[in-house]
Amino acid sequence: MYPQFPNFSDIPPPQLNDGYDLWTRYQVVYLPVVRRGELIGYLWAGTGGLAAGYMRRISVDPDKAACPDFWNARLDESYLHKLTPQEAIQQWIGHPEDPRCGGVPADAAVQQAKSKQDLWDQLNPEGPPMGEGPLIQDVEWIPDSRAPSGYRLWSTPHIVTPPTYANYTAAAVHYLPIIKDGNLIAYLWASPTEQAADYLPIAKAGEQARIAAALWGLRLSDCYAAGFSPLGALRKCRNYPHDYMSGEIPDHAPELVASTLDYLKALATDDSVRQDSAMNSGHQFSDGPDNHQDFRPLPPSSRLSNSYAGWTRNPVVYLPILRRGTLIGYLWAGVGVGAAGHMRKISSDPDNLTCETFWEARLTENRRNGLSAEQAIQHWIGHPEDPRCGGVPAGTTAVQQANSMQALWDQLNPEGPPMGEGPLIQDAEWIPDSRAPSDFRLWSTPHIANPPTYAGETSTPVHFLQVAKAGEIVAVLWASPTENAAGYLPFRWAGKAGIVGRGLWVARLSDSYGAGRDPLEAIRDCRRYPEDVYSGRIEPNTPEGIAPSLGELRRFTDEYCPPRTEQVQVPTRLARLGRFWARIRQGGARGG
């Protein structure tokens, strides 16, 4: 005989507590609680689960002294009589009014709200936030033959997502690799211009990349809560040690820039760019020699970017956006490139809450329909005006042109703030390159960003220090004692030896400028740098010379040659530069 198992349908579920739950995520019904004709709170009940309670009106019951306890005691009484939550609150309709805690009027009708939060906001529009309550709400017993009692607890899953950066941007992004067990599993990226940053798994990494996502997402969320910019968050994530589940960002990993997030996503997939090319008609992979001569693949699919670039260094054309006759911004497009966007007038849209997203969504629609940037902005001429974000008037017959985005910004917002420089890489395009996996690579016209530094000209006398390399004088660092000017002058005779050292010394002067040093302090600070194979050094005992003018110093560096005999013929004007010049002519790199 087999043992007889009990019929669990006959076993009542266990009792969790002795009253209704005080929180629910279901919709709620409610009744007003009134005292001497004034609303002082609500009795509410969840439309699902076993939740009911009293909600007080803060302005008439600020101390929360007695009424919540009074009404919750009444509801506990209803619970003991096995009433449902909705029956429980309706039981008190028409009962005599309590002098302190009121009552539910006899003619009160049950009303409904979407949630407890909505009901709280309705009752206390100026009050403190209600709070989210416990993570687990609306618990119920469901039959489960595996449980000792024949039932187990169940609550509808509730996902709480901590606030963090946006997970998409149309602009260029900076990114760093995440390595686990020697393998690339993901990229961490951030926008330098927008509040966007996220974790991007590598498709080939599979489950490893998906497991690591949680910890990196939490770290970004922590940075967001701490007030870091997206780039700041990206760089802070370098500091985290290796995690056996989530990997790490290597110390030596360079910070790279992708022209768009969509392009970075394509790189993270399995040979996606190559696959795009492979799907083009006429593309065949073959080892035969004939195919290699005739084959010319198409550039990667335009789906790599679903929106126009947000920056350009080319001239731009633009159209006005008006709202009830007032200019509130421009739609602009780069001339000859795939860049377009919305530029707001700060004084008309100071909070930047809605219109940027509104117009970018419209332009993204144009991009997906295959319109060029200039066609995209003209597409919206004459469309009905949006009540909040305006429109391009129907009478606009032609686009206008500005020399640059910066010039257009200054025209629209003459009182600032500054527009900013945007990403370093702009106006990228696909060009043929047989070395690339897809036979194309992104190209952007080189852009030189000169760091701030001292002026390169002065009319004053200048102090100088000689720079030596391999025992020979190759250049001088000079500085004005009265003006904010300093620089590097190579000797003509030194040729490439003087020229190749310029970059590092100029960078050192720029660092001193950024640190707030005056020019004389800057060149004296350069004494501390050790010997560099390309740039040389300033010898510790090198004296500080003074030239009557920068022009005179330039002539000297052009005409001076190191002495090769005991007797040296020197032009008359160089003799005026004094004993230090004589030491240079006679003594090599150490100046005497």
Secondary structure, DSSP 8 states (H G I E B T S, - for coil): -------GGGS------SS-BS--SS-EEEEEEEETTEEEEEEEEESSSSBEEEEE-TTT-TT--SHHHHHHHHHHHHHHTT--HHHHHHTTBT---BTTTBBB-TT---EEES-HHHHHHHH-TTS-------SS-S-EEEE-TTSTTSEEEE-----------BS--SS-EEEEEEEETTEEEEEEEE-SSSSBEEEEE-GGGTHHHHHHHHHHHHHHHHHHHTT--HHHHHHHGGGS--BTTTBB--TT---EEES-HHHHHHHHSSSHHHHHHHTSTT------HHHHHH-------GGG-SS-BS--SS-EEEEEEEETTEEEEEEEEETTSSBEEEEE-TTT-TT--SHHHHHHHHHHHHHHTT--HHHHHHTTBT---BTTTBBB-TT--S-EEES-HHHHHHHH-TT--------SS-S-EEEE-TTSTTSEEEE-----------BS--SS-EEEEEEEETTEEEEEEEE-SSSSBEEEEE-GGGTHHHHTTHHHHHHHHHHHHHTT--HHHHHHHGGG---BTTTBB--TT---EEES-HHHHHHHHHH-----SS-----HHHHTT-HHHHHHHHHGGG--
